[in-house]
Amino acid sequence: MNIFVTVGSTRYDSLFYAVEKALNDNHNATFQIADGEYSHAKITTIRFVKNINEYYQTADVIITHAGAGSVYNLLEMGKKIIVVQNTERVDAHQQDLVKFVEEKNYGLGCYDVSQIAEKINQIENFQPVPYIKKEFNKTKEICESLQL
């Protein structure tokens, strides 16, 4: 199983160490580490790339921080995802997105990196509900009401 782990632009090294411990011989992993310090001789790491969708396309599973841009892009692509709350951030706003993905069965939610091994085992048999993007058509009305 090809696993791609992404943290967007925020450091989250504890996620990489937790995923590393959960990997087995059937897993091939690539970690997008941003400005983190994680390294491993047998795991490919990248920092920032312009073509991240190419990495998403080749992955069977994506483990992602709960950043809205990353999560919604992956949902629209129809990928199997594990959405992980970054508990190292000062605010807890990512928890809401993890809960949303989990409750709608769009992916698996992970509230703490200590759960990641369990989630990796679950994702192999998990069948996500397809996400259907809802177009936002209220821009004109909002601008008119604000007299813009």
DSSP file with accessible surface (Angstrom, degrees, kcal/mol):
  #  RESIDUE AA STRUCTURE BP1 BP2  ACC     N-H-->O    O-->H-N    N-H-->O    O-->H-N    TCO  KAPPA ALPHA  PHI   PSI    X-CA   Y-CA   Z-CA
    1    1 A M              0   0   50      0, 0.0    27,-2.4     0, 0.0     2,-0.6   0.000 360.0 360.0 360.0 127.8    0.0    0.0    0.0
    2    2 A N  E     -a   28   0A  64     25,-0.2    58,-2.0    56,-0.1    59,-2.0  -0.763 360.0-169.4 -86.6 121.6    1.4    3.4   -1.0
    3    3 A I  E     -ab  29  61A   3     25,-3.1    27,-2.0    -2,-0.6     2,-0.5  -0.946   8.6-169.0-116.6 129.6    1.0    5.9    1.8
    4    4 A F  E     -ab  30  62A   4     57,-2.3    59,-2.8    -2,-0.5     2,-0.5  -0.977   6.2-161.8-116.4 129.5    1.6    9.6    1.4
    5    5 A V  E     -ab  31  63A   0     25,-2.5    27,-3.5    -2,-0.5     2,-0.4  -0.955  11.4-178.2-114.0 127.5    1.7   11.8    4.5
    6    6 A T  E     +ab  32  64A   1     57,-2.7    59,-1.6    -2,-0.5    27,-0.1  -0.976  23.7 176.3-129.8 141.8    1.3   15.6    4.2
    7    7 A V    >   -     0   0    1     25,-0.8     3,-1.8    -2,-0.4     2,-0.2   0.164  36.3-140.5-122.4  13.1    1.3   18.4    6.7
    8    8 A G  T 3   -     0   0   18      1,-0.2    -1,-0.4    24,-0.1    26,-0.1  -0.421  68.2 -29.9  64.1-128.1    0.9   21.3    4.3
    9    9 A S  T 3  S+     0   0   90     -2,-0.2     2,-0.4    25,-0.1    -1,-0.2   0.291 116.3  94.2-107.2  10.0    3.2   24.2    5.4
   10   10 A T  S <  S-     0   0   36     -3,-1.8    26,-0.1    24,-0.1     2,-0.1  -0.873  77.2-116.7-110.1 133.7    3.1   23.4    9.2
   11   11 A R        +     0   0   98     -2,-0.4    23,-0.1    24,-0.1    77,-0.1  -0.391  41.3 158.4 -63.9 137.5    5.7   21.4   11.1
   12   12 A Y    >>  +     0   0    0     21,-0.3     3,-1.3    -2,-0.1     4,-0.9  -0.284   2.3 159.2-158.0  57.4    4.3   18.2   12.6
   13   13 A D  H 3>  +     0   0   21      1,-0.3     4,-2.1     2,-0.2     5,-0.2   0.815  69.4  66.5 -59.6 -32.8    7.2   15.8   13.2
   14   14 A S  H 3> S+     0   0   36      1,-0.2     4,-2.0     2,-0.2    -1,-0.3   0.846  96.8  56.9 -62.0 -29.4    5.4   13.8   15.8
   15   15 A L  H <> S+     0   0    0     -3,-1.3     4,-2.6     2,-0.2    -1,-0.2   0.936 106.4  49.1 -64.4 -43.4    3.0   12.6   13.1
   16   16 A F  H  X S+     0   0    0     -4,-0.9     4,-2.8     1,-0.2    -2,-0.2   0.908 110.5  49.4 -64.8 -41.5    5.9   11.2   11.0
   17   17 A Y  H  X S+     0   0  110     -4,-2.1     4,-1.8     2,-0.2    -1,-0.2   0.906 112.5  48.7 -64.2 -38.6    7.4    9.4   13.9
   18   18 A A  H  X S+     0   0   18     -4,-2.0     4,-1.1    -5,-0.2    -2,-0.2   0.917 113.2  46.2 -67.8 -42.7    4.0    7.8   14.7
   19   19 A V  H >X S+     0   0    0     -4,-2.6     4,-1.1     1,-0.2     3,-0.7   0.930 108.5  56.7 -65.5 -43.0    3.4    6.8   11.1
   20   20 A E  H >< S+     0   0   60     -4,-2.8     3,-0.8     1,-0.3    -1,-0.2   0.920 106.4  49.7 -53.3 -44.8    6.9    5.4   10.8
   21   21 A K  H 3< S+     0   0  182     -4,-1.8    -1,-0.3     1,-0.2    -2,-0.2   0.801 110.4  51.8 -65.0 -27.8    6.3    3.1   13.8
   22   22 A A  H << S+     0   0   19     -4,-1.1    -1,-0.2    -3,-0.7    -2,-0.2   0.613  87.7 104.4 -86.8 -12.4    3.0    1.9   12.2
   23   23 A L    <<  -     0   0   40     -4,-1.1     2,-0.2    -3,-0.8    94,-0.0  -0.351  47.4-174.7 -72.6 148.8    4.5    1.0    8.9
   24   24 A N    >   -     0   0   68     -2,-0.1     3,-2.0     0, 0.0    -2,-0.0  -0.718  46.2 -80.7-129.5-174.1    5.1   -2.6    7.9
   25   25 A D  T 3  S+     0   0  170      1,-0.3    -2,-0.1    -2,-0.2     0, 0.0   0.682 124.8  60.3 -65.1 -18.9    6.7   -4.4    4.9
   26   26 A N  T 3  S+     0   0  123      2,-0.0     2,-0.4   -24,-0.0    -1,-0.3   0.434  92.6  86.5 -86.3  -1.3    3.5   -4.0    2.8
   27   27 A H    <   -     0   0   23     -3,-2.0     2,-0.5   -25,-0.1   -25,-0.2  -0.850  53.0-169.9-106.2 138.8    3.7   -0.2    3.1
   28   28 A N  E     -a    2   0A  99    -27,-2.4   -25,-3.1    -2,-0.4     2,-0.4  -0.997  23.2-166.9-121.0 121.4    5.7    2.2    0.9
   29   29 A A  E     -a    3   0A   7     -2,-0.5    15,-1.1    13,-0.2     2,-0.4  -0.878  22.9-175.5-122.1 145.3    5.7    5.7    2.3
   30   30 A T  E     -ac   4  44A  29    -27,-2.0   -25,-2.5    -2,-0.4     2,-0.5  -0.997  16.6-156.0-130.0 132.6    6.5    9.2    1.3
   31   31 A F  E     -ac   5  45A   0     13,-2.9    15,-2.5    -2,-0.4     2,-0.9  -0.944  11.2-154.2-114.5 127.0    6.4   12.1    3.8
   32   32 A Q  E     +ac   6  46A   4    -27,-3.5   -25,-0.8    -2,-0.5    15,-0.2  -0.868  21.8 178.0 -94.6 105.5    5.9   15.7    2.9
   33   33 A I    >   -     0   0    3     13,-3.0     3,-2.6    -2,-0.9   -21,-0.3   0.401  13.3-159.7 -98.3  -0.2    7.6   17.2    6.0
   34   34 A A  T 3  S-     0   0    0     13,-1.0    -1,-0.3    12,-0.4   -25,-0.1  -0.309  75.3 -22.0  55.4-127.6    7.4   21.0    5.3
   35   35 A D  T 3  S+     0   0   81    -26,-0.2    -1,-0.3    12,-0.1   -24,-0.1   0.161 107.8 128.3 -99.3  21.7   10.0   22.7    7.4
   36   36 A G    <   -     0   0    1     -3,-2.6    -3,-0.1   -26,-0.1   -25,-0.0  -0.081  62.0-131.8 -70.7 174.2   10.2   19.8    9.9
   37   37 A E        +     0   0  138      2,-0.0    -1,-0.1     0, 0.0    -3,-0.1   0.374  59.2 128.9-109.0   1.2   13.3   18.0   11.0
   38   38 A Y        +     0   0    2     -5,-0.2     2,-0.3     2,-0.0    -5,-0.1  -0.297  27.7 164.4 -61.3 140.3   12.2   14.4   10.5
   39   39 A S        +     0   0   89      5,-0.0     2,-0.3     6,-0.0     5,-0.1  -0.983  13.3 177.1-153.3 153.0   14.4   12.1    8.4
   40   40 A H    >   -     0   0   66      3,-0.5     3,-0.9    -2,-0.3     5,-0.1  -0.951  31.7-132.4-156.1 137.6   14.7    8.4    7.9
   41   41 A A  T 3  S+     0   0  111     -2,-0.3    -1,-0.1     1,-0.2     3,-0.0   0.804 107.2  38.4 -63.7 -30.2   17.1    6.4    5.7
   42   42 A K  T 3  S+     0   0  191      2,-0.1     2,-0.5    -3,-0.1    -1,-0.2   0.396 103.3  76.4-105.9   3.4   14.3    4.2    4.2
   43   43 A I  S <  S-     0   0   16     -3,-0.9    -3,-0.5   -15,-0.1     2,-0.3  -0.967  77.5-128.3-119.5 127.0   11.5    6.7    3.9
   44   44 A T  E     -c   30   0A  82    -15,-1.1   -13,-2.9    -2,-0.5     2,-0.4  -0.529  29.1-168.9 -71.0 130.8   11.4    9.3    1.1
   45   45 A T  E     +c   31   0A  52     -2,-0.3     2,-0.3   -15,-0.2   -13,-0.2  -0.958   9.9 179.8-122.9 144.1   10.9   12.8    2.4
   46   46 A I  E     -c   32   0A  25    -15,-2.5   -13,-3.0    -2,-0.4   -12,-0.4  -0.930  14.8-155.8-132.8 160.4   10.1   16.0    0.6
   47   47 A R        -     0   0  125      1,-0.3   -13,-1.0    -2,-0.3     2,-0.4   0.827  69.3 -12.8 -99.7 -79.4    9.5   19.5    1.8
   48   48 A F        +     0   0  122    -15,-0.1    -1,-0.3   -14,-0.1     2,-0.3  -0.986  63.5 179.3-129.1 138.7    7.4   21.7   -0.5
   49   49 A V        -     0   0   49     -2,-0.4     3,-0.5    -3,-0.1    -3,-0.0  -0.975  31.1-142.7-137.8 152.4    6.4   20.8   -4.1
   50   50 A K  S    S+     0   0  219     -2,-0.3     3,-0.3     1,-0.2    -1,-0.1   0.726 101.3  52.8 -80.9 -24.4    4.4   22.5   -6.8
   51   51 A N    >>  +     0   0   59      1,-0.2     3,-1.8     2,-0.1     4,-0.8  -0.240  60.2 141.6-108.7  45.0    3.0   19.2   -8.0
   52   52 A I  H >>  +     0   0   38     -3,-0.5     4,-2.2     1,-0.3     3,-0.5   0.826  66.4  68.1 -60.5 -28.2    1.6   17.7   -4.8
   53   53 A N  H 3> S+     0   0   71     -3,-0.3     4,-2.7     1,-0.3    -1,-0.3   0.827  93.1  59.6 -61.2 -28.5   -1.4   16.4   -6.7
   54   54 A E  H <> S+     0   0  124     -3,-1.8     4,-1.5     2,-0.2    -1,-0.3   0.900 106.1  46.7 -65.5 -38.1    0.9   14.0   -8.5
   55   55 A Y  H <X S+     0   0   68     -4,-0.8     4,-0.8    -3,-0.5    -2,-0.2   0.905 112.2  50.9 -67.4 -40.9    1.9   12.5   -5.1
   56   56 A Y  H >< S+     0   0    5     -4,-2.2     3,-0.8     1,-0.2    -2,-0.2   0.916 106.8  54.7 -60.3 -44.6   -1.8   12.3   -4.2
   57   57 A Q  H 3< S+     0   0  125     -4,-2.7    -1,-0.2     1,-0.2    -2,-0.2   0.867 109.4  45.8 -59.8 -38.8   -2.6   10.5   -7.4
   58   58 A T  H 3< S+     0   0  100     -4,-1.5     2,-0.3    -5,-0.1    -1,-0.2   0.593  96.2  93.4 -84.6  -8.2   -0.1    7.8   -6.9
   59   59 A A    <<  -     0   0    3     -3,-0.8   -56,-0.2    -4,-0.8    21,-0.2  -0.615  57.9-159.0 -87.1 142.9   -1.0    7.1   -3.2
   60   60 A D  S    S+     0   0   84    -58,-2.0    20,-0.6     1,-0.3     2,-0.4   0.797  87.5  18.7 -80.0 -33.8   -3.5    4.5   -2.2
   61   61 A V  E     -bd   3  80A   3    -59,-2.0   -57,-2.3    18,-0.1     2,-0.5  -0.998  68.2-156.1-139.1 138.7   -3.9    6.4    1.1
   62   62 A I  E     -bd   4  81A   0     18,-2.5    20,-2.2    -2,-0.4     2,-0.6  -0.978   2.6-160.1-117.6 128.0   -3.2    9.9    2.2
   63   63 A I  E     +bd   5  82A   0    -59,-2.8   -57,-2.7    -2,-0.5     2,-0.4  -0.942  27.2 177.6-101.7 119.5   -2.6   10.8    5.8
   64   64 A T  E     -bd   6  83A   0     18,-2.8    20,-3.2    -2,-0.6   -57,-0.2  -0.938  34.3-114.7-129.1 147.5   -3.1   14.5    6.1
   65   65 A H  E     - d   0  84A  15    -59,-1.6     2,-1.0    -2,-0.4    20,-0.2  -0.301  49.1 -99.4 -64.0 164.2   -3.2   17.2    8.7
   66   66 A A  S    S+     0   0    2     18,-1.3     2,-0.4    17,-0.1    31,-0.2  -0.166  70.8 144.3 -89.1  46.0   -6.6   18.7    9.1
   67   67 A G     >  -     0   0   11     -2,-1.0     4,-2.8     1,-0.1     5,-0.2  -0.704  52.7-133.2 -81.8 133.5   -5.9   21.8    7.0
   68   68 A A  H  > S+     0   0   57     -2,-0.4     4,-2.6     1,-0.2     5,-0.4   0.888 102.2  52.1 -57.8 -44.1   -9.0   22.8    5.0
   69   69 A G  H  > S+     0   0   62      1,-0.2     4,-1.7     2,-0.2    -1,-0.2   0.940 114.4  42.1 -60.2 -47.1   -7.1   23.2    1.7
   70   70 A S  H  > S+     0   0   19      2,-0.2     4,-2.3     1,-0.2    -2,-0.2   0.945 116.5  47.8 -64.3 -48.5   -5.5   19.8    1.9
   71   71 A V  H  X S+     0   0    0     -4,-2.8     4,-2.7     1,-0.2     5,-0.2   0.945 113.2  45.1 -63.4 -49.2   -8.6   18.0    3.1
   72   72 A Y  H  X S+     0   0   76     -4,-2.6     4,-2.5    -5,-0.2    -1,-0.2   0.895 111.5  53.6 -67.2 -35.2  -11.1   19.4    0.6
   73   73 A N  H  X S+     0   0   49     -4,-1.7     4,-1.5    -5,-0.4    -1,-0.2   0.948 112.1  45.1 -60.1 -45.8   -8.7   18.9   -2.3
   74   74 A L  H  X>S+     0   0    0     -4,-2.3     5,-1.8     2,-0.2     4,-0.7   0.887 111.1  52.7 -67.6 -38.0   -8.3   15.2   -1.3
   75   75 A L  H ><5S+     0   0    7     -4,-2.7     3,-1.0     1,-0.2    56,-0.5   0.927 109.0  49.9 -62.0 -43.3  -12.1   14.8   -0.8
   76   76 A E  H 3<5S+     0   0   95     -4,-2.5    -1,-0.2     1,-0.3    -2,-0.2   0.823 108.3  53.7 -65.9 -28.9  -12.7   16.2   -4.3
   77   77 A M  H 3<5S-     0   0   50     -4,-1.5    -1,-0.3    -5,-0.2    -2,-0.2   0.618 110.0-125.6 -79.1 -13.3  -10.1   13.8   -5.7
   78   78 A G  T <<5 +     0   0   61     -3,-1.0    -3,-0.2    -4,-0.7     2,-0.1   0.775  53.3 158.2  74.9  27.5  -12.0   10.9   -4.1
   79   79 A K      < -     0   0   37     -5,-1.8     2,-0.5     1,-0.1    -1,-0.2  -0.480  50.3-107.9 -84.3 154.1   -8.9    9.6   -2.2
   80   80 A K  E     -d   61   0A  45    -20,-0.6   -18,-2.5   -21,-0.2     2,-0.4  -0.711  51.8-175.4 -75.7 124.6   -8.9    7.4    0.9
   81   81 A I  E     -d   62   0A   0     -2,-0.5    27,-2.4    25,-0.3     2,-0.5  -0.937  34.4-158.2-131.2 150.0   -7.8    9.7    3.7
   82   82 A I  E     -de  63 108A   0    -20,-2.2   -18,-2.8    -2,-0.4     2,-0.6  -0.998  23.4-154.0-117.2 118.4   -6.9    9.7    7.3
   83   83 A V  E     -de  64 109A   0     25,-3.0    27,-2.5    -2,-0.5     2,-0.5  -0.871  10.4-163.4-101.3 121.3   -7.3   13.3    8.7
   84   84 A V  E     -de  65 110A   0    -20,-3.2   -18,-1.3    -2,-0.6     2,-0.3  -0.899  16.4-131.3-112.7 125.5   -5.2   14.0   11.7
   85   85 A Q        -     0   0   21     25,-2.6     2,-1.2    -2,-0.5    28,-0.2  -0.549  21.8-130.1 -69.4 130.5   -5.7   16.9   14.1
   86   86 A N    >   -     0   0    4     -2,-0.3     3,-1.3     1,-0.2     8,-0.2  -0.714  26.6-177.8 -84.4  98.2   -2.4   18.7   14.7
   87   87 A T  T 3  S+     0   0   65     -2,-1.2    -1,-0.2     1,-0.3    -2,-0.0   0.524  73.4  72.3 -77.1  -4.2   -2.4   18.8   18.5
   88   88 A E  T 3  S+     0   0  102    -77,-0.1    -1,-0.3    -3,-0.1     2,-0.2   0.551  77.7  96.9 -86.0  -8.6    0.8   20.8   18.4
   89   89 A R  S <  S-     0   0   87     -3,-1.3   -77,-0.0     2,-0.1   -79,-0.0  -0.505  80.1-127.8 -77.7 152.6   -1.0   23.9   17.2
   90   90 A V  S    S+     0   0  160     -2,-0.2     2,-0.2     2,-0.0    -1,-0.1   0.913  93.1  53.3 -67.3 -42.0   -2.0   26.5   19.7
   91   91 A D  S    S-     0   0   75      1,-0.1     3,-0.2    -3,-0.0    -2,-0.1  -0.491  74.0-142.2 -92.5 164.7   -5.6   26.5   18.5
   92   92 A A    >   +     0   0   54     -2,-0.2     3,-1.4     1,-0.1     4,-0.4   0.040  60.4 122.0-113.4  26.9   -7.9   23.5   18.2
   93   93 A H  T >>  +     0   0   91      1,-0.3     3,-0.9     2,-0.2     4,-0.7   0.778  64.9  67.0 -64.9 -24.6   -9.7   24.5   15.0
   94   94 A Q  H 3> S+     0   0    7      1,-0.2     4,-2.2    -3,-0.2     3,-0.3   0.785  84.8  72.8 -67.6 -23.3   -8.6   21.4   13.1
   95   95 A Q  H <> S+     0   0   89     -3,-1.4     4,-2.4     1,-0.2    -1,-0.2   0.881  92.0  56.4 -58.4 -37.6  -10.7   19.2   15.4
   96   96 A D  H <> S+     0   0  116     -3,-0.9     4,-2.2    -4,-0.4    -1,-0.2   0.896 108.0  46.5 -63.4 -40.4  -13.9   20.5   13.7
   97   97 A L  H  X S+     0   0   22     -4,-0.7     4,-2.5    -3,-0.3     5,-0.2   0.898 110.7  52.0 -71.6 -38.2  -12.7   19.3   10.3
   98   98 A V  H  X S+     0   0    0     -4,-2.2     4,-2.5     1,-0.2     5,-0.2   0.948 111.6  48.0 -59.8 -45.7  -11.6   15.9   11.6
   99   99 A K  H  X S+     0   0  102     -4,-2.4     4,-3.1    -5,-0.2     5,-0.3   0.910 110.4  51.7 -62.4 -43.0  -15.0   15.5   13.2
  100  100 A F  H  X S+     0   0   62     -4,-2.2     4,-2.0     2,-0.2     6,-0.3   0.946 112.2  45.1 -59.2 -50.0  -16.8   16.6    9.9
  101  101 A V  H  <>S+     0   0    0     -4,-2.5     5,-2.0     1,-0.2     6,-1.0   0.920 116.8  46.3 -62.1 -42.5  -14.9   14.1    7.8
  102  102 A E  H ><5S+     0   0   63     -4,-2.5     3,-1.1    -5,-0.2    -2,-0.2   0.937 112.1  48.5 -67.2 -47.8  -15.4   11.3   10.3
  103  103 A E  H 3<5S+     0   0  129     -4,-3.1    -1,-0.2     1,-0.3    -2,-0.2   0.841 114.3  46.1 -65.1 -32.7  -19.1   11.9   10.9
  104  104 A K  T 3<5S-     0   0  108     -4,-2.0    -1,-0.3    -5,-0.3    -2,-0.2   0.490 108.5-125.7 -86.4  -3.2  -19.8   12.0    7.1
  105  105 A N  T < 5S+     0   0   86     -3,-1.1    24,-3.1    -4,-0.4    -3,-0.2   0.801  70.5 132.3  59.7  30.9  -17.7    8.9    6.5
  106  106 A Y  S   <S-     0   0   39     -5,-2.0   -25,-0.3    -6,-0.3     2,-0.3   0.704  80.9 -28.8 -77.8 -22.6  -15.6   10.7    3.9
  107  107 A G  S    S-     0   0    1     -6,-1.0     2,-0.4   -27,-0.1   -25,-0.2  -0.943  81.2 -69.4-170.9-175.6  -12.5    9.4    5.6
  108  108 A L  E     -e   82   0A  19    -27,-2.4   -25,-3.0    -2,-0.3     2,-0.3  -0.798  42.0-140.9 -96.3 139.6  -11.1    8.3    9.0
  109  109 A G  E     -e   83   0A   0     -2,-0.4     2,-0.4   -27,-0.2   -25,-0.2  -0.776  13.8-170.7-100.2 144.5  -10.5   10.8   11.7
  110  110 A C  E     -e   84   0A   0    -27,-2.5   -25,-2.6    -2,-0.3     3,-0.1  -0.963   8.9-178.4-137.6 114.0   -7.6   10.8   14.0
  111  111 A Y  S    S+     0   0   57     -2,-0.4     2,-0.3     1,-0.2    -1,-0.1   0.557  74.7  23.6 -90.8 -10.2   -7.5   13.1   17.0
  112  112 A D  S >  S-     0   0   65      1,-0.1     3,-2.4   -26,-0.1    -1,-0.2  -0.974  74.8-123.1-155.2 140.7   -4.1   12.1   18.3
  113  113 A V  G >  S+     0   0   25     -2,-0.3     3,-1.7     1,-0.3     4,-0.3   0.732 106.0  74.5 -60.9 -19.6   -1.0   10.5   16.7
  114  114 A S  G 3  S+     0   0   98      1,-0.3    -1,-0.3     2,-0.1     4,-0.2   0.704  95.1  52.9 -65.6 -15.2   -1.2    7.7   19.2
  115  115 A Q  G <> S+     0   0   60     -3,-2.4     4,-2.0     1,-0.2    -1,-0.3   0.464  80.5  96.9 -94.0  -3.1   -4.2    6.4   17.2
  116  116 A I  H <> S+     0   0    3     -3,-1.7     4,-2.6     1,-0.2     5,-0.2   0.859  78.1  53.7 -65.6 -37.0   -2.5    6.4   13.8
  117  117 A A  H  > S+     0   0   45     -4,-0.3     4,-2.1     1,-0.2    -1,-0.2   0.938 110.6  48.3 -61.7 -43.8   -1.5    2.7   13.7
  118  118 A E  H  > S+     0   0  104     -4,-0.2     4,-2.0    -3,-0.2    -1,-0.2   0.912 112.0  49.4 -60.8 -42.8   -5.1    1.7   14.4
  119  119 A K  H  X S+     0   0   21     -4,-2.0     4,-2.2     2,-0.2    -2,-0.2   0.892 107.7  53.3 -67.5 -38.0   -6.3    4.1   11.6
  120  120 A I  H  X S+     0   0    1     -4,-2.6     4,-0.8     1,-0.2    -1,-0.2   0.919 110.3  48.3 -63.0 -40.7   -3.8    2.7    9.1
  121  121 A N  H  < S+     0   0   99     -4,-2.1     4,-0.4    -5,-0.2     3,-0.4   0.898 113.7  47.6 -64.7 -39.2   -5.1   -0.8    9.8
  122  122 A Q  H >X S+     0   0   79     -4,-2.0     3,-1.0     1,-0.2     4,-0.6   0.838  99.9  66.3 -70.8 -33.4   -8.7    0.3    9.4
  123  123 A I  H >< S+     0   0    0     -4,-2.2     3,-0.7     1,-0.3    -1,-0.2   0.799  86.1  69.8 -66.4 -26.6   -8.2    2.3    6.2
  124  124 A E  T 3< S+     0   0   92     -4,-0.8    -1,-0.3    -3,-0.4    -2,-0.1   0.875 113.0  28.5 -60.1 -36.3   -7.4   -0.8    4.1
  125  125 A N  T <4 S+     0   0  145     -3,-1.0     2,-0.3    -4,-0.4    -1,-0.3   0.387  96.2 115.4-104.2   3.0  -11.0   -2.0    4.4
  126  126 A F    <<  -     0   0   31     -3,-0.7   -18,-0.1    -4,-0.6    -3,-0.0  -0.556  47.9-161.7 -78.4 133.0  -12.7    1.4    4.7
  127  127 A Q        -     0   0  147     -2,-0.3   -20,-0.1   -20,-0.1    -3,-0.0  -0.923  17.0-145.8-114.4 104.4  -15.0    2.5    1.9
  128  128 A P        -     0   0   36      0, 0.0   -22,-0.2     0, 0.0   -23,-0.1  -0.315  17.2-112.7 -71.0 151.3  -15.5    6.3    2.1
  129  129 A V        -     0   0   69    -24,-3.1     2,-0.1   -25,-0.2   -51,-0.1  -0.674  44.8-104.6 -74.1 131.7  -18.7    8.0    1.1
  130  130 A P        -     0   0  105      0, 0.0     2,-0.4     0, 0.0    -1,-0.1  -0.385  31.4-130.5 -62.0 135.4  -18.1   10.0   -2.0
  131  131 A Y        -     0   0   52    -56,-0.5     2,-0.6   -25,-0.1   -53,-0.0  -0.742  16.6-157.6 -87.0 130.8  -17.8   13.7   -1.4
  132  132 A I        -     0   0  132     -2,-0.4     2,-0.2     2,-0.0   -56,-0.1  -0.954  16.2-132.6-113.0 116.4  -19.9   15.9   -3.6
  133  133 A K        -     0   0  106     -2,-0.6     2,-0.6   -57,-0.1   -61,-0.0  -0.463  15.1-145.3 -69.4 130.9  -18.7   19.4   -3.9
  134  134 A K        -     0   0  185     -2,-0.2     2,-0.1     2,-0.0    -1,-0.1  -0.886  15.7-130.2 -99.7 122.7  -21.5   22.0   -3.5
  135  135 A E        -     0   0  128     -2,-0.6     2,-0.7     1,-0.1     0, 0.0  -0.456  14.0-131.7 -70.8 142.6  -21.1   25.1   -5.6
  136  136 A F        +     0   0  129     -2,-0.1     3,-0.2     1,-0.1    -1,-0.1  -0.869  33.0 167.0 -98.9 114.2  -21.4   28.4   -3.8
  137  137 A N        +     0   0  127     -2,-0.7     4,-0.3     1,-0.1     3,-0.2   0.067  50.9  89.4-116.7  24.1  -23.7   30.6   -5.8
  138  138 A K     >  +     0   0  107      1,-0.2     4,-2.5     2,-0.1     5,-0.2   0.357  52.1 102.6-104.2   5.9  -24.4   33.4   -3.4
  139  139 A T  H  > S+     0   0   82      1,-0.2     4,-2.6    -3,-0.2     5,-0.2   0.923  82.9  48.2 -57.1 -47.4  -21.6   35.7   -4.3
  140  140 A K  H  > S+     0   0  152      1,-0.2     4,-2.5     2,-0.2    -1,-0.2   0.928 112.5  48.6 -60.9 -45.0  -23.8   38.1   -6.3
  141  141 A E  H  > S+     0   0  111     -4,-0.3     4,-2.4     2,-0.2    -1,-0.2   0.894 111.8  49.2 -62.8 -41.1  -26.4   38.3   -3.6
  142  142 A I  H  X S+     0   0   77     -4,-2.5     4,-1.9     2,-0.2    -2,-0.2   0.938 111.7  48.3 -64.2 -46.2  -23.8   39.0   -0.9
  143  143 A C  H  <>S+     0   0   46     -4,-2.6     5,-3.0    -5,-0.2     4,-0.5   0.905 112.4  49.5 -61.6 -40.8  -22.1   41.7   -3.0
  144  144 A E  H ><5S+     0   0  119     -4,-2.5     3,-0.8    -5,-0.2    -1,-0.2   0.916 110.2  49.6 -65.5 -41.3  -25.5   43.3   -3.6
  145  145 A S  H 3<5S+     0   0   89     -4,-2.4    -1,-0.2     1,-0.3    -2,-0.2   0.824 114.9  44.6 -69.5 -27.3  -26.5   43.3    0.0
  146  146 A L  T 3<5S-     0   0  107     -4,-1.9    -1,-0.3    -5,-0.2    -2,-0.2   0.468 111.9-125.1 -90.5  -2.7  -23.2   44.9    0.9
  147  147 A Q  T < 5       0   0  180     -3,-0.8    -3,-0.2    -4,-0.5    -4,-0.1   0.902 360.0 360.0  58.1  47.0  -23.6   47.3   -2.0
  148  148 A L      <       0   0  157     -5,-3.0    -1,-0.2    -6,-0.1    -2,-0.1  -0.655 360.0 360.0 -92.5 360.0  -20.3   46.4   -3.5
